[in-house]
Amino acid sequence: AMFRLMVTHAKKHPSLIPLFLIIGSGGVGAALYVMRLAIFNPDVCWDKKNNPEPWNKLAPNDQIMSVFNINANSVLQPVA
């Protein structure tokens, strides 16, 4: 029903077609980004039964992403 309404408006007002395309592609892009974060982000824990706290099973040599390091003088410095 909604798609038919959009097609009807696009036929009456062709200048709305770029608006529909941009809004639609933005929505699809946002949905794909959220799906990528949910699937591939290591911070997300989907299996709470077998591995309830995956952050406790880090090896000593595992790389943890850090953007800033706070030194003793409380000055933010980028991590090299």
Secondary structure, DSSP 4 states (H G I P E B T S, - for coil): -HHHHHHHHHHH-GGGHHHHHHHHHHHHHHHHHHHHHHHH-TT----TTT-S-GGGG--TT-----SEEE-TT--EEE--
